[in-house]
Amino acid sequence: MAVMNIYLRVNWNEFVMEIGKKMIEENQVLTSKIAWSSDQVSFFWDWMSENSPDYFTEHAGRGILSKAKQLLPESTEKVLDFGSGPGFLTKLLAEEFSDVFALDYSQESLQKLKKRVPAVSQVFLYSNAAQYESVKVDAVFLIETIEHLDPTMKEEVFAKIKKLLSPGGKLFVSCPNEEDLLSNTVCCPSCRSEFHRMQHVGSYSQETLSAELQDFGFTVETVGVTNFKYGRFGQKIRELFSPIRGRKLPHLYAFASV
């Protein structure tokens, strides 16, 4: 699988470079950046669920869970995976917590999740708010999702999360650390629009993530950077020595409460 992932990424990059060269040669100019609509987001992730060989939580899920368990109260029982995708993290959550819910924008992803995680309590399609308006959980996992949300969508998502959390409930958020969005921008040769290859629309630092969560009414308890590809010990070593060696850790996280 790792070899296939590398092969696909290399060929994708080569394809994008060739398209860019061709457009320059033909003096074509990109006209706009995609302003993602809800339908486009759903279509994109339906397609990704069928065609992408590489999901972040598939190879980083255990590292995410390790960090979260250090921060969550021991009494945590009911959790929700918000932006679950096809359920790689949801599966791990179901092994640790007694009641696990999943919510996603893609119906295709949720169908795959139900097959992957038979123990999931319920799955919810984001657009069908009536499904989950009465649900209350102890913690929400918002993993590699916030960077996909435009300002209007963010306001809506955080309002939903606050309703989903029980009093004193916890929110665990992760996203790329200070991502250079331009380096992952590609273009559509048909409509000549630019977009991030993984549909990211925002980049965060520790300061901006903390400030944004506070703006949406959360109390930020912890914010930090790590490498979720490692377990607890590996994370600690890298959190300690990477700054000394001048290396930026790839993953940003925050732990907050309502």
N, C-alpha and C positions, 0 to 999 in steps of 0.2 A: 504493500500500500504506500509506504514512504517513497519508494522509487517512482511509482506511478504519479504521486502528487508532485514530485519534483519535475518529472517529465512534462506534466500538464502545465505547470506554472511556467516552465521555460518556454514551451511552445506558445502559450498565451502571450508572454512578453514579446516573443519574436513576432507574433502576429500583429500586436499593437504597434510595434516599431515599424513594421512594413507598411501598415496603414498610414502611420504618421508621415513616413517618407513619401508615400504616393501622393498624399494630400498637399505636401509642400511642393513636390514636383509639378503638380497640376494647379498650384496657386489657389487652392481651396482654403477657405477660412471658416473656422468653427464659429457658429452664430450665437450659441447660447449654452447655458448649463441646464440640465434637466431639473425642473421643479417637480419633485416626486409627488404624485397624487396617491391616494389610498389604493386605487385600483392598480397603479403601476407598481407600488410596493408589494401588493399581494401577488401580482403576476410574476414579479422578479423572484420572490421567495418560493412560489410554487415551482418555478423553473429550477431554482437552485436546489430545492429538495429532491428533484429528480436527476439532476445532472452534476451537482458539485461533489467531488470526491473528498472534500476537506472541510469539516466543521470545527471551529475553535474548541468547543466544549468536548469534542470527541477525544482530543489529545491533551486538553488542559483541565478537564472536569474534576479530576481527583485533586489537583492543586487548588482549584477554586473552593472545593468542598473543605479541604484541609484548612484553608484560611478562614472560611466562614465559621467553621466549628470552634475556632479559637475565640470568636467574637460573639457568637449567639449564646443566649442563656441556655442552660441545660434543660430548662422546662419547655423548650421549643418543640412542638409536635406537628402543627399544621403549617405547611409552607406552600408557596406558589412560585412556579418557574414562569416568569413573565417574559415573553419572547423566546419560548422554549425551543423553537425549531423542531427537528424530528426526534428530540428527546434524549440526547446523549447525557446531558446533565440531569434531566428528570429521572433517568434510570438510577443514577447514583443517589439522588435525593430520596428515592423510594426505598433505598437500602438503609437509610439513616433515620428517616422520620416516619411517623405513623400515618400521616395523612398528607398526601402530595397532590397538588393541582397543577395544571399546565394551561397556559394561555398563549396563543400565537395569532399572527396575522394571516397565516397560510393554512387553508384547509388541507392541502396535500401534506404539509408537514405534520399536522395533527393526526392524520390517518396513519402515517408512519410511526408517530409516537405511540399511539394506542397498541400497535403491534409490538413495538420495542419494549414498552413498559406496561404489561398487563395489570400491574399493581397500582397504576395511577388512579386516584379517586375520581377525578373528572377532568375533562379537557374543555376549553372554552375558545371559541373563535372571537377574536378581538371585536369584530364588527357587530357581534350579537351580544350587546351589553346586558340584555335581559337574562342571559344565561348565568351571569355571575354577580348580579347587583346585590344579592343577599349573602354572598360568601364573605367570611371573615377568616383571616389567617394570622399566625404569629409572626411570620416573616415572608418577605417577597425577595426573590432573587431576580435582579435586572442585569443580566450578564451580556456584555457586548451588544447592547441594544440602544443605549442613550445616544451613541454617535450616529445612529440611523435616523434620528428624529429632528424634524425642523421645529422652529419655535412654537408654532401652533400645535403640532402633534405632542411636543414635550409637555405643554401645559395640560393637555387632555390626559396624557398618560399618567402624569404625577397626581392629577386629581383622582384618577381611577385607583391608583396605588394607595392613596390615603384612605379611600373608602374601603378598600380590601383589607387593610391592616386593622387588627384589633387594637384597642387602647394600649399604648406602650409597645406596639409592634415594631419590628425591625426591618430595615431595607438594606440589602447588600447589593452594591452597584460595582460593575467593572467595565472598563473600556480601555482602548489603547492609550498609552502614555505619550502625550505631546506628539501625536501622529502628524506627519507631513502629508496632508491630503493630496497635494499636487503630485507627489511621487507615485501615487496609486490611481491617478486619473487617466481614464481612457476615453475614446471617442467612438461614436456610432457612425460608420461610414455612410449610412443611409440618410439619417436626419441631420448629421453633422453636429450633434450635441455632445457635450462633455459630461461624464459622470464618473464617480468613484467606482472602481471595479467590484467593491463589496457594498455599494450603496451607502457609504458613510457621507454624512453631510456636516459633521462637527468634529472638532479636535479639542482635547481637554488637558489641562495641567492639574496638579493637586489643588492649586488655588482656585482655578475656575470651576472645577467640579464641586468643591466645598461651597463656594459662593452660590452656585446655581441651586444646589440642594437646599440651602438656607432660604434662598429666594422663594422656593416652592413650599416653604413651611416645615422643613425637616430640621431636626437637631442633629448636627453632624458630630458623631462620637469619635470616629477615626477616619483618617484619609492617608493613603500611602501608595508606594510603588513596589512591585515585586515581579517575579517570573513564575507564572502559574504552571509552567511545564514541569515544575519540580514539586515535591512534597514539602512538608513543614520544615525539615532540616535543610533541604536544598534552598528553599526560599530564604530562610534566615541567613545562610552563608552569603547568598547573593545580595540580600538587602544590606548586609554589613560591609561587604568588600567592594561592590560595584561602584559606589560613590568615591571610594578611595582610589580606585583604578580609573576613574573618569568615564565610566560606562553607564549609559542610561538604561534603566530597567524597562522592559517593554509593556508592562501591564499596570494600570492604575485602578485602585479600588477605594471605595468609601463605605462606611458603615454608619447608618443613621437611624433615628427613631422619630415617631410622630408624637 
